[in-house]
Amino acid sequence: MTALIHHFDNVVDADSPLDIAPVGGRIGAEIRGIRLGGDLDEETVTAIRAALVRHKVIFFRDQTHLDDEAHEAFAARLGEPLAHPTVPVAEGSRFLLELNSKEGEAASAWHTDITFLPAYPSASVLRAIVIPPAGGDTLWANGATAYADLPPPLKALVERLRAIHTNAYDYAASRPEASADQVRRHREIFASTVYETEHPVAHIHPETQERVLLLGNFVKSFVGFNRDDFARLFSLLQDHITRPENTVRWRWTPGDVAIWDNRATQHRAIADFGRQRRLLRRATIAGSVPVGVDGNRSRVVKPEPEPLVAG
């Protein structure tokens, strides 16, 4: 008799050819015995893609052979690479984003990558280069189990709810410890062009058909809500996503690679490493425009779409 698998169980697919060890009860798995690179055979790449969708974030140790070129070549096997729309690429690379700590600075607020674009990335591939002896871990949270955990009245609400995501969020408010120079750099680089997109708060994952909560630090408002009601409801829903049982924590060592399904997760770095150096580089893979549980797609708010001109 086949045992039933609970919706929340982060279990290995018995048919996978990979050596997979789950890390958290609901999210995350380590894959062992694979040497990542652009020369991986198609069967292995297909199995990695399947493990990614199943476990939401997957980890590979001992990938110290990867340089920028090999990192980019491997990422391109997973889909179409996507450069960040405002931050310049890392020196010498084609599309990698460099995450280089400056005085303990890290992406320490919960977020999903680049959701201020309508077709935000489907996945990210992050490679650790320099890691502090202690601190600097990263957390991921599962937006699908968070949705499934909601009581029915909250599900009914979020299935009609729309959120405005932007890269011009209040950086100083989200990071009160930030220096004036850090706030200025954020405004001049990260928010050099302002993007806003209206996304469904609950969307349908295009591969698994799971219902997933889409929130994070780039959300600035809910359509039809005043500021105070938005803040209370956002906090309630965000807390559901980041409950400890929905998360996994990874302790980096140099050469580690993490790949996450950006359509189903949020993540954040833990900025507890002071002035120690922390250097990682990230590739992102292009995604598609989300479709809400109500069947409505995301839409661009800023920059305003070009008007149609009759031919």
LOFI-450132 format. One line per 2 residues: number of its first residue (from 1); their letters; for each residue y negated, x, z of N, C-alpha, C, CB. Coordinates in steps of 0.1 Angstrom, whole numbers, plus 5000, padded with zeros to 4 digits. Glycine has a CB too. Example, Ala and Ser with C-alpha at 12.3 -4.5 7.8 and 13.67 -1.06 7.14 Angstrom:
2
1) as) 5057 5132 5078 5045 5123 5078 5033 5132 5078 5045 5113 5090 | 5022 5128 5071 5011 5137 5071 5000 5129 5079 5006 5141 5057
This chain:
311
1) mt) 5012 5009 5000 5000 5000 5000 4988 5009 5000 5000 4990 5012 | 4978 5006 4991 4966 5014 4990 4956 5010 5001 4959 5012 4977
3) al) 4951 5020 5009 4942 5018 5019 4928 5014 5013 4940 5030 5029 | 4922 5004 5020 4909 5000 5016 4898 5010 5020 4905 4986 5021
5) ih) 4889 5013 5011 4878 5023 5014 4866 5015 5018 4875 5032 5002 | 4861 5017 5030 4849 5010 5034 4837 5015 5026 4846 5013 5049
7) hf) 4828 5006 5023 4816 5009 5015 4809 5021 5019 4806 4997 5015 | 4809 5024 5032 4801 5036 5036 4809 5049 5037 4795 5033 5050
9) dn) 4822 5048 5035 4830 5060 5036 4826 5070 5025 4845 5057 5036 | 4823 5083 5029 4820 5093 5019 4833 5101 5017 4808 5103 5025
11) vv) 4842 5095 5009 4855 5101 5007 4856 5107 4993 4866 5090 5009 | 4866 5116 4992 4868 5123 4979 4876 5114 4970 4876 5136 4982
13) da) 4872 5115 4957 4880 5108 4947 4893 5116 4945 4872 5108 4933 | 4904 5109 4947 4917 5116 4946 4920 5121 4933 4928 5106 4950
15) ds) 4913 5116 4922 4916 5121 4909 4907 5132 4904 4914 5109 4899 | 4898 5136 4913 4888 5147 4909 4896 5160 4909 4877 5148 4919
17) pl) 4893 5169 4898 4900 5182 4898 4893 5192 4907 4900 5187 4884 | 4882 5189 4913 4874 5198 4921 4879 5199 4936 4859 5194 4921
19) di) 4876 5210 4942 4879 5212 4956 4866 5207 4964 4882 5227 4960 | 4867 5195 4969 4855 5188 4975 4858 5186 4990 4852 5175 4968
21) ap) 4848 5189 4998 4849 5187 5013 4837 5179 5017 4850 5200 5021 | 4838 5166 5020 4826 5158 5025 4820 5165 5037 4831 5144 5029
23) vg) 4806 5163 5038 4799 5169 5049 4794 5159 5059 4786 5177 5043 | 4789 5148 5054 4784 5137 5063 4793 5125 5060 4770 5133 5060
25) gr) 4793 5115 5070 4801 5104 5069 4797 5094 5058 4801 5096 5082 | 4785 5094 5054 4780 5085 5043 4774 5092 5031 4770 5076 5049
27) ig) 4771 5105 5032 4765 5112 5021 4767 5127 5022 4749 5110 5022 | 4769 5134 5011 4770 5148 5010 4784 5154 5010 4763 5154 5022
29) ae) 4786 5164 5001 4799 5170 5000 4797 5185 4995 4809 5162 4991 | 4805 5194 5000 4805 5207 4995 4816 5209 4984 4807 5218 5006
31) ir) 4813 5215 4973 4823 5218 4963 4825 5233 4962 4818 5213 4949 | 4838 5236 4963 4842 5250 4965 4849 5255 4953 4851 5252 4977
33) gi) 4848 5269 4950 4856 5275 4940 4850 5274 4926 4870 5269 4940 | 4837 5270 4925 4831 5269 4912 4820 5279 4910 4825 5254 4910
35) rl) 4819 5286 4899 4809 5295 4896 4799 5288 4886 4814 5309 4890 | 4788 5284 4891 4779 5276 4882 4772 5285 4871 4768 5270 4891
37) gg) 4769 5278 4860 4763 5285 4849 4764 5277 4837 4770 5299 4846 | 4757 5281 4826 4756 5273 4814 4769 5274 4806 4745 5278 4806
39) dl) 4778 5283 4810 4791 5284 4803 4803 5276 4809 4795 5299 4802 | 4800 5267 4819 4811 5259 4824 4817 5250 4814 4805 5251 4836
41) de) 4830 5248 4815 4837 5239 4805 4833 5225 4807 4852 5241 4806 | 4834 5217 4797 4829 5203 4798 4837 5195 4808 4831 5196 4784
43) et) 4850 5197 4810 4857 5190 4820 4851 5192 4834 4872 5194 4820 | 4848 5204 4837 4842 5208 4850 4828 5201 4852 4841 5223 4853
45) vt) 4820 5202 4841 4807 5196 4842 4808 5181 4844 4799 5199 4829 | 4817 5174 4837 4819 5160 4839 4823 5157 4853 4830 5155 4829
47) ai) 4832 5165 4859 4837 5163 4873 4825 5165 4883 4848 5172 4876 | 4816 5175 4880 4805 5177 4889 4796 5165 4888 4797 5190 4885
49) ra) 4793 5160 4876 4785 5148 4875 4791 5136 4883 4783 5144 4860 | 4804 5134 4882 4810 5123 4889 4809 5125 4904 4825 5122 4885
51) al) 4811 5137 4909 4810 5140 4923 4796 5138 4928 4814 5154 4926 | 4786 5141 4920 4772 5139 4923 4769 5124 4925 4763 5145 4912
53) vr) 4773 5116 4916 4771 5102 4917 4778 5096 4929 4775 5094 4904 | 4790 5101 4932 4798 5095 4943 4792 5099 4957 4812 5100 4942
55) hk) 4789 5112 4958 4785 5118 4971 4770 5118 4973 4791 5131 4973 | 4762 5116 4963 4747 5116 4963 4741 5129 4964 4743 5107 4975
57) vi) 4746 5139 4972 4742 5153 4972 4754 5162 4973 4731 5155 4983 | 4754 5172 4965 4766 5181 4965 4761 5196 4967 4774 5180 4952
59) ff) 4768 5204 4974 4764 5217 4977 4774 5228 4972 4763 5218 4993 | 4769 5239 4968 4777 5250 4963 4773 5263 4971 4776 5252 4948
61) rd) 4782 5270 4977 4779 5282 4984 4781 5294 4974 4787 5284 4996 | 4775 5305 4977 4778 5318 4971 4775 5318 4956 4793 5322 4973
63) qt) 4764 5313 4952 4760 5313 4938 4749 5324 4935 4755 5299 4933 | 4751 5335 4942 4741 5346 4941 4740 5352 4927 4744 5357 4951
65) hl) 4749 5350 4918 4749 5355 4905 4738 5348 4896 4762 5353 4898 | 4734 5336 4901 4724 5328 4893 4710 5335 4894 4723 5314 4898
67) dd) 4704 5337 4882 4690 5340 4881 4683 5328 4874 4688 5353 4872 | 4670 5329 4871 4663 5318 4866 4669 5313 4853 4649 5321 4864
69) ea) 4673 5323 4844 4679 5319 4831 4692 5311 4833 4681 5331 4823 | 4701 5316 4841 4713 5309 4843 4712 5296 4851 4723 5318 4852
71) he) 4702 5295 4860 4699 5283 4867 4694 5272 4857 4688 5285 4877 | 4685 5276 4848 4681 5267 4837 4692 5263 4828 4669 5273 4830
73) af) 4700 5272 4824 4711 5269 4815 4721 5259 4821 4719 5282 4811 | 4724 5261 4834 4733 5252 4841 4727 5238 4842 4737 5257 4855
75) aa) 4714 5237 4846 4707 5225 4847 4707 5217 4834 4693 5227 4852 | 4706 5224 4823 4705 5218 4810 4719 5211 4806 4701 5228 4799
77) rl) 4730 5216 4813 4743 5210 4811 4744 5196 4817 4754 5219 4816 | 4735 5193 4827 4735 5180 4834 4727 5170 4828 4731 5183 4849
79) ge) 4718 5174 4819 4709 5165 4812 4697 5172 4807 4704 5154 4822 | 4686 5164 4803 4674 5170 4797 4665 5175 4808 4667 5159 4789
81) pl) 4662 5188 4809 4653 5193 4819 4639 5187 4818 4652 5208 4818 | 4632 5185 4830 4619 5179 4831 4610 5188 4839 4620 5165 4837
83) ah) 4599 5193 4833 4590 5201 4841 4581 5192 4849 4581 5210 4831 | 4576 5198 4860 4567 5190 4869 4554 5187 4861 4564 5198 4882
85) pt) 4549 5175 4862 4537 5171 4853 4524 5178 4857 4535 5156 4854 | 4523 5183 4869 4510 5189 4873 4512 5203 4879 4504 5181 4884
87) vp) 4523 5207 4885 4524 5220 4891 4530 5230 4880 4533 5220 4903 | 4523 5241 4878 4528 5251 4868 4542 5256 4871 4519 5263 4867
89) va) 4550 5259 4861 4563 5264 4863 4563 5277 4869 4571 5264 4849 | 4575 5281 4875 4576 5294 4882 4574 5305 4871 4589 5296 4889
91) eg) 4568 5316 4875 4566 5327 4866 4579 5332 4860 4559 5339 4873 | 4579 5333 4846 4590 5338 4839 4601 5327 4836 4597 5349 4847
93) sr) 4599 5315 4840 4609 5304 4837 4603 5295 4827 4613 5297 4850 | 4612 5286 4823 4608 5276 4813 4604 5263 4820 4619 5273 4803
95) fl) 4611 5259 4830 4608 5246 4836 4611 5246 4852 4616 5235 4830 | 4614 5257 4858 4617 5257 4872 4604 5256 4880 4624 5270 4876
97) le) 4605 5248 4891 4594 5247 4901 4597 5256 4913 4592 5232 4906 | 4587 5264 4917 4590 5273 4928 4585 5267 4941 4582 5287 4926
99) ln) 4593 5267 4951 4590 5263 4965 4589 5275 4974 4601 5252 4970 | 4577 5280 4975 4575 5293 4982 4567 5290 4994 4568 5303 4972
101) sk) 4572 5292 5006 4565 5289 5018 4553 5297 5020 4574 5291 5030 | 4542 5291 5025 4530 5298 5028 4526 5293 5042 4518 5296 5018
103) eg) 4528 5302 5052 4524 5299 5066 4532 5287 5071 4509 5297 5067 | 4545 5286 5067 4554 5275 5072 4553 5263 5064 4550 5272 5086
105) ea) 4545 5263 5053 4543 5251 5045 4556 5247 5038 4532 5253 5035 | 4560 5235 5038 4572 5230 5032 4570 5215 5029 4585 5233 5040
107) as) 4578 5210 5020 4578 5195 5017 4585 5188 5028 4585 5192 5003 | 4577 5186 5039 4584 5182 5051 4582 5167 5054 4578 5189 5063
109) aw) 4578 5159 5044 4578 5144 5044 4589 5139 5036 4564 5139 5040 | 4595 5128 5040 4606 5122 5032 4600 5117 5019 4612 5110 5040
111) ht) 4607 5121 5008 4603 5117 4995 4615 5117 4985 4592 5125 4990 | 4613 5110 4974 4621 5111 4962 4613 5118 4951 4627 5097 4957
113) di) 4618 5128 4944 4611 5136 4935 4603 5128 4924 4619 5147 4929 | 4590 5130 4923 4582 5126 4912 4583 5111 4909 4586 5134 4899
115) tf) 4583 5103 4919 4584 5089 4917 4571 5083 4912 4589 5082 4929 | 4560 5091 4911 4548 5086 4906 4548 5085 4891 4536 5095 4910
117) lp) 4559 5089 4885 4561 5087 4870 4571 5075 4869 4567 5100 4863 | 4570 5067 4858 4579 5056 4856 4594 5060 4854 4575 5048 4844
119) ay) 4596 5070 4846 4610 5075 4844 4611 5088 4852 4613 5078 4829 | 4612 5087 4865 4612 5099 4874 4626 5105 4873 4610 5095 4889
121) ps) 4628 5118 4878 4640 5125 4875 4653 5118 4880 4639 5139 4882 | 4664 5120 4873 4677 5115 4877 4683 5124 4887 4686 5113 4865
123) as) 4680 5137 4887 4687 5146 4896 4678 5159 4897 4701 5150 4890 | 4680 5166 4908 4674 5179 4910 4684 5189 4913 4663 5178 4921
125) vl) 4682 5202 4909 4691 5213 4912 4683 5224 4919 4697 5219 4898 | 4685 5226 4932 4677 5235 4940 4685 5247 4944 4672 5227 4953
127) ra) 4680 5259 4942 4687 5272 4944 4679 5279 4955 4688 5280 4931 | 4686 5284 4965 4680 5291 4976 4680 5306 4973 4688 5289 4989
129) iv) 4668 5313 4974 4667 5327 4971 4664 5335 4984 4655 5329 4961 | 4654 5331 4991 4651 5337 5004 4651 5326 5015 4637 5345 5004
131) ip) 4659 5328 5025 4660 5318 5036 4657 5324 5049 4674 5312 5036 | 4649 5318 5058 4647 5323 5072 4660 5325 5079 4637 5314 5079
133) pa) 4661 5335 5089 4673 5336 5097 4676 5323 5105 4671 5348 5106 | 4666 5316 5109 4667 5303 5115 4657 5293 5111 4667 5305 5131
135) gg) 4661 5281 5109 4651 5271 5105 4651 5269 5090 4637 5274 5110 | 4643 5259 5085 4641 5257 5071 4653 5249 5065 4640 5270 5064
137) dt) 4660 5241 5073 4671 5233 5067 4665 5222 5059 4680 5227 5078 | 4673 5215 5051 4669 5203 5043 4678 5191 5047 4669 5206 5028
139) lw) 4671 5179 5048 4678 5167 5050 4678 5158 5038 4671 5159 5062 | 4689 5151 5036 4689 5140 5025 4693 5127 5032 4699 5144 5014
141) an) 4688 5116 5026 4691 5103 5031 4696 5094 5019 4679 5096 5038 | 4705 5085 5023 4712 5077 5013 4705 5063 5012 4727 5075 5017
143) ga) 4698 5060 5001 4691 5048 4999 4700 5036 4996 4681 5049 4988 | 4713 5039 4992 4722 5028 4989 4728 5022 5002 4733 5033 4980
145) ta) 4733 5031 5011 4738 5026 5023 4727 5020 5032 4745 5037 5031 | 4714 5025 5030 4703 5019 5037 4701 5004 5033 4690 5027 5035
147) ya) 4701 5002 5020 4700 4988 5015 4711 4979 5020 4700 4988 4999 | 4724 4984 5019 4735 4976 5023 4735 4973 5038 4748 4984 5020
149) dl) 4728 4981 5046 4727 4979 5060 4716 4968 5064 4724 4991 5067 | 4707 4965 5055 4697 4955 5058 4702 4942 5061 4687 4955 5046
151) pp) 4696 4934 5071 4700 4921 5073 4696 4912 5061 4694 4915 5086 | 4703 4901 5058 4701 4893 5046 4686 4889 5044 4709 4881 5047
153) pl) 4678 4885 5055 4664 4881 5052 4656 4893 5047 4658 4876 5065 | 4659 4905 5052 4651 4917 5047 4656 4920 5032 4654 4929 5056
155) ka) 4668 4919 5029 4673 4921 5015 4665 4911 5006 4688 4919 5014 | 4664 4898 5010 4657 4888 5002 4643 4892 5000 4658 4875 5008
157) lv) 4637 4898 5010 4623 4903 5008 4621 4914 4999 4617 4906 5022 | 4629 4925 5001 4628 4937 4993 4631 4935 4979 4636 4949 4999
159) er) 4640 4925 4976 4644 4923 4962 4633 4918 4953 4656 4914 4961 | 4622 4913 4960 4610 4908 4952 4598 4917 4954 4606 4894 4957
161) lr) 4600 4928 4962 4589 4937 4966 4586 4948 4956 4591 4943 4980 | 4573 4950 4953 4570 4961 4944 4561 4971 4952 4562 4956 4931
163) ai) 4562 4984 4948 4554 4994 4955 4547 5003 4945 4564 5003 4964 | 4535 5007 4949 4527 5016 4940 4529 5030 4946 4512 5013 4941
165) ht) 4535 5039 4937 4537 5053 4940 4527 5061 4933 4552 5057 4935 | 4521 5072 4940 4511 5080 4934 4512 5095 4940 4497 5075 4937
167) na) 4508 5104 4932 4507 5118 4936 4494 5121 4943 4509 5128 4924 | 4485 5111 4943 4472 5113 4950 4472 5106 4964 4460 5107 4942
169) yd) 4483 5108 4971 4484 5103 4985 4476 5111 4994 4499 5102 4989 | 4474 5106 5006 4466 5112 5016 4473 5124 5023 4461 5102 5028
171) ya) 4472 5136 5016 4480 5148 5021 4476 5152 5035 4477 5159 5011 | 4463 5151 5038 4458 5155 5051 4463 5146 5062 4443 5155 5051
173) as) 4465 5133 5059 4470 5124 5069 4485 5126 5071 4467 5109 5065 | 4492 5129 5061 4507 5131 5062 4510 5145 5068 4513 5130 5048
175) rp) 4500 5154 5067 4502 5167 5073 4490 5171 5081 4506 5178 5062 | 4488 5166 5092 4476 5168 5100 4474 5183 5104 4476 5160 5113
177) ea) 4485 5191 5104 4484 5205 5107 4480 5213 5095 4498 5210 5112 | 4478 5207 5083 4475 5215 5071 4461 5221 5073 4476 5206 5059
179) sa) 4459 5233 5067 4446 5239 5067 4437 5232 5056 4447 5254 5065 | 4424 5235 5057 4415 5230 5047 4419 5236 5033 4400 5234 5050
181) dq) 4423 5248 5033 4427 5255 5020 4440 5248 5014 4430 5270 5022 | 4449 5244 5023 4461 5237 5018 4458 5223 5012 4471 5235 5029
183) vr) 4449 5216 5019 4444 5203 5014 4437 5205 5001 4435 5196 5024 | 4429 5215 4999 4422 5218 4987 4432 5221 4976 4412 5229 4988
185) rh) 4442 5229 4978 4452 5233 4968 4459 5221 4964 4461 5244 4974 | 4463 5212 4973 4470 5200 4970 4462 5191 4960 4474 5191 4982
187) re) 4449 5190 4963 4440 5181 4954 4438 5188 4941 4427 5179 4961 | 4437 5201 4940 4433 5208 4928 4445 5210 4919 4426 5221 4931
189) if) 4457 5211 4925 4469 5214 4916 4478 5202 4916 4477 5226 4922 | 4484 5197 4927 4494 5187 4927 4488 5174 4922 4500 5185 4941
191) as) 4475 5171 4926 4469 5158 4922 4458 5161 4911 4463 5151 4934 | 4459 5171 4903 4449 5174 4893 4448 5163 4883 4453 5187 4886
193) tv) 4459 5157 4879 4459 5144 4872 4465 5134 4880 4467 5146 4858 | 4458 5122 4882 4464 5112 4891 4473 5103 4883 4452 5104 4897
195) ye) 4485 5101 4889 4495 5092 4883 4498 5081 4893 4508 5100 4879 | 4500 5069 4888 4504 5058 4896 4514 5050 4889 4492 5049 4901
197) te) 4525 5046 4895 4535 5037 4889 4539 5026 4899 4547 5046 4885 | 4541 5014 4894 4546 5003 4902 4561 5003 4900 4539 4990 4898
199) hp) 4569 5005 4911 4583 5005 4911 4589 4993 4919 4589 5018 4916 | 4600 4988 4916 4607 4979 4925 4611 4986 4938 4619 4972 4918
201) va) 4610 4980 4949 4615 4986 4962 4630 4987 4962 4609 4979 4974 | 4636 4977 4956 4651 4977 4955 4655 4977 4940 4658 4964 4962
203) hi) 4661 4988 4936 4665 4989 4922 4680 4990 4920 4658 5001 4915 | 4685 4989 4908 4699 4989 4905 4702 5003 4899 4703 4979 4894
205) hp) 4711 5011 4906 4714 5024 4901 4721 5022 4887 4724 5031 4911 | 4716 5030 4877 4721 5028 4863 4736 5031 4861 4713 5035 4854
207) et) 4742 5039 4870 4756 5043 4868 4765 5036 4877 4757 5058 4870 | 4762 5035 4890 4771 5029 4900 4768 5014 4902 4769 5035 4913
209) qe) 4757 5009 4897 4753 4995 4899 4750 4991 4914 4763 4986 4893 | 4749 5002 4922 4745 5000 4936 4731 4995 4937 4748 5012 4945
211) rv) 4728 4988 4947 4714 4984 4950 4708 4995 4960 4712 4970 4956 | 4697 5001 4956 4692 5012 4963 4677 5010 4967 4693 5025 4954
213) ll) 4673 5014 4979 4659 5013 4983 4652 5025 4977 4658 5013 4998 | 4640 5023 4971 4632 5033 4965 4618 5033 4972 4630 5031 4950
215) lg) 4617 5043 4981 4604 5044 4989 4600 5059 4990 4606 5038 5003 | 4596 5064 5002 4593 5078 5003 4577 5080 5004 4598 5086 4992
217) nf) 4574 5092 5005 4560 5096 5008 4550 5093 4997 4559 5110 5012 | 4555 5091 4985 4545 5089 4974 4541 5074 4973 4552 5093 4961
219) vk) 4547 5065 4982 4543 5051 4982 4529 5050 4989 4554 5042 4988 | 4520 5043 4983 4507 5041 4989 4504 5026 4993 4496 5046 4980
221) sf) 4511 5017 4987 4509 5003 4990 4520 4994 4984 4495 4998 4984 | 4521 4982 4989 4530 4972 4984 4521 4961 4977 4539 4965 4995
223) vg) 4525 4957 4965 4517 4948 4957 4516 4934 4965 4524 4945 4943 | 4504 4930 4967 4501 4917 4974 4500 4918 4989 4512 4908 4971
225) fn) 4501 4930 4995 4501 4932 5009 4488 4939 5013 4513 4940 5015 | 4482 4935 5024 4470 4943 5029 4475 4956 5036 4462 4935 5039
227) rd) 4466 4965 5039 4469 4978 5044 4478 4978 5056 4457 4986 5046 | 4474 4970 5066 4481 4970 5079 4495 4964 5077 4473 4961 5089
229) df) 4497 4953 5070 4510 4947 5068 4519 4957 5060 4509 4934 5061 | 4513 4963 5050 4520 4974 5042 4526 4984 5052 4512 4980 5031
231) ar) 4517 4990 5060 4521 5001 5069 4532 4997 5078 4509 5005 5078 | 4532 4985 5084 4543 4980 5093 4556 4979 5085 4539 4967 5100
233) lf) 4555 4972 5074 4567 4969 5066 4573 4982 5060 4565 4959 5055 | 4564 4991 5055 4569 5004 5050 4576 5012 5061 4557 5012 5044
235) sl) 4571 5012 5073 4577 5020 5084 4590 5014 5087 4568 5019 5096 | 4592 5001 5088 4604 4994 5091 4615 4998 5080 4603 4979 5091
237) lq) 4612 4997 5067 4621 5000 5057 4625 5015 5056 4616 4995 5044 | 4614 5023 5058 4617 5038 5057 4625 5042 5069 4603 5045 5057
239) dh) 4624 5036 5080 4632 5039 5092 4647 5036 5089 4627 5032 5104 | 4649 5025 5082 4663 5021 5078 4669 5032 5070 4663 5008 5071
241) it) 4662 5038 5060 4667 5048 5051 4671 5060 5059 4657 5051 5040 | 4662 5064 5068 4663 5078 5074 4670 5077 5088 4650 5084 5076
243) rp) 4677 5066 5091 4686 5066 5103 4696 5077 5102 4693 5052 5104 | 4699 5083 5113 4708 5095 5113 4721 5093 5106 4711 5100 5127
245) en) 4727 5081 5107 4740 5079 5101 4739 5078 5085 4746 5066 5106 | 4727 5077 5080 4725 5077 5065 4721 5091 5060 4714 5067 5061
247) tv) 4721 5101 5068 4716 5114 5064 4727 5125 5065 4704 5118 5073 | 4723 5136 5058 4731 5148 5059 4721 5160 5060 4741 5150 5047
249) rw) 4725 5170 5067 4716 5182 5069 4723 5194 5064 4712 5183 5084 | 4716 5202 5057 4722 5215 5051 4715 5227 5056 4721 5214 5036
251) rw) 4723 5236 5062 4718 5249 5066 4719 5259 5055 4725 5254 5079 | 4708 5263 5049 4708 5272 5037 4712 5286 5041 4694 5271 5031
253) tp) 4719 5292 5031 4720 5307 5030 4717 5311 5016 4735 5311 5034 | 4712 5323 5014 4708 5327 5001 4720 5326 4991 4703 5342 5001
255) gd) 4717 5320 4979 4727 5318 4969 4733 5304 4969 4738 5327 4971 | 4729 5296 4979 4733 5282 4979 4726 5274 4968 4730 5275 4993
257) va) 4733 5264 4963 4727 5254 4953 4730 5240 4958 4733 5257 4939 | 4720 5232 4959 4722 5218 4962 4717 5210 4949 4713 5214 4974
259) iw) 4725 5199 4946 4722 5190 4935 4722 5176 4941 4732 5191 4923 | 4711 5169 4939 4711 5155 4945 4708 5145 4934 4701 5154 4956
261) dn) 4714 5133 4936 4711 5121 4928 4697 5116 4932 4722 5111 4929 | 4687 5119 4924 4673 5115 4928 4671 5100 4927 4663 5122 4919
263) ra) 4680 5093 4921 4679 5078 4920 4684 5071 4932 4687 5073 4907 | 4691 5078 4941 4698 5072 4952 4694 5078 4966 4713 5072 4950
265) tq) 4686 5088 4966 4683 5095 4978 4668 5098 4980 4691 5109 4978 | 4665 5101 4993 4653 5108 4997 4657 5121 5003 4644 5099 5006
267) hr) 4647 5131 5004 4650 5143 5011 4637 5149 5017 4656 5153 5001 | 4639 5158 5026 4627 5165 5032 4632 5178 5038 4621 5156 5043
269) ai) 4623 5188 5037 4625 5201 5043 4621 5200 5058 4618 5213 5036 | 4626 5209 5066 4622 5209 5080 4614 5221 5082 4635 5209 5090
271) ad) 4601 5219 5085 4591 5230 5085 4591 5236 5100 4577 5226 5081 | 4602 5242 5104 4603 5248 5117 4605 5263 5117 4615 5241 5124
273) fg) 4601 5269 5106 4603 5284 5104 4591 5292 5105 4610 5286 5091 | 4580 5286 5110 4568 5294 5113 4563 5302 5100 4570 5304 5124
275) rq) 4561 5315 5102 4555 5323 5091 4567 5330 5084 4545 5333 5096 | 4579 5327 5087 4590 5334 5080 4590 5329 5065 4604 5331 5086
277) rr) 4595 5338 5056 4595 5334 5042 4607 5325 5039 4596 5347 5033 | 4604 5315 5030 4614 5306 5025 4611 5304 5010 4614 5292 5033
279) ll) 4620 5308 5002 4618 5307 4987 4630 5300 4980 4615 5321 4982 | 4627 5290 4973 4637 5283 4965 4631 5279 4952 4642 5270 4973
281) rr) 4640 5277 4942 4635 5272 4929 4643 5260 4925 4636 5283 4918 | 4636 5250 4918 4642 5237 4915 4641 5234 4901 4636 5227 4924
283) at) 4651 5229 4895 4651 5223 4882 4653 5208 4884 4662 5228 4873 | 4646 5200 4876 4648 5185 4876 4653 5180 4862 4635 5178 4880
285) ia) 4660 5170 4863 4667 5164 4851 4660 5150 4848 4682 5163 4853 | 4656 5148 4836 4650 5136 4832 4658 5123 4836 4646 5136 4817
287) gs) 4651 5113 4839 4658 5100 4842 4653 5089 4834 4656 5097 4857 | 4656 5077 4838 4652 5065 4830 4643 5056 4839 4664 5057 4825
289) vp) 4637 5046 4833 4628 5037 4841 4637 5028 4849 4619 5029 4831 | 4634 5027 4862 4643 5018 4871 4641 5003 4867 4639 5020 4885
291) vg) 4652 4996 4870 4652 4981 4869 4655 4975 4882 4663 4977 4858 | 4646 4966 4886 4647 4960 4900 4659 4951 4900 4635 4953 4903
293) vd) 4662 4947 4913 4673 4937 4915 4669 4924 4908 4675 4935 4930 | 4656 4921 4907 4651 4909 4900 4651 4910 4885 4637 4906 4905
295) gn) 4655 4922 4880 4655 4923 4865 4643 4929 4859 4658 4911 4859 | 4632 4931 4867 4620 4936 4862 4619 4952 4863 4608 4930 4870
297) rs) 4614 4958 4852 4613 4972 4852 4600 4977 4858 4614 4977 4837 | 4600 4990 4861 4588 4997 4866 4578 4997 4855 4591 5011 4871
299) rv) 4565 4999 4859 4554 4999 4849 4544 5009 4854 4548 4985 4848 | 4537 5016 4844 4527 5025 4846 4514 5018 4850 4524 5034 4833
301) vk) 4507 5024 4860 4494 5019 4864 4483 5029 4860 4494 5017 4880 | 4485 5042 4863 4476 5053 4859 4485 5065 4854 4467 5057 4870
303) pe) 4480 5072 4844 4469 5069 4835 4472 5055 4828 4466 5080 4825 | 4461 5048 4825 4463 5035 4818 4469 5037 4805 4450 5027 4817
305) pe) 4479 5028 4801 4486 5029 4788 4476 5028 4777 4497 5019 4786 | 4478 5035 4766 4469 5033 4754 4470 5019 4749 4472 5044 4743
307) pl) 4459 5013 4745 4459 4999 4739 4466 5000 4726 4445 4993 4738 | 4473 4989 4723 4479 4988 4710 4469 4985 4699 4490 4976 4710
309) va) 4470 4992 4688 4460 4990 4677 4467 4984 4665 4453 5003 4673 | 4462 4973 4660 4469 4967 4649 4468 4976 4636 4462 4953 4646
311) g) 4479 4977 4629 4479 4985 4618 4475 4978 4605 4493 4990 4615
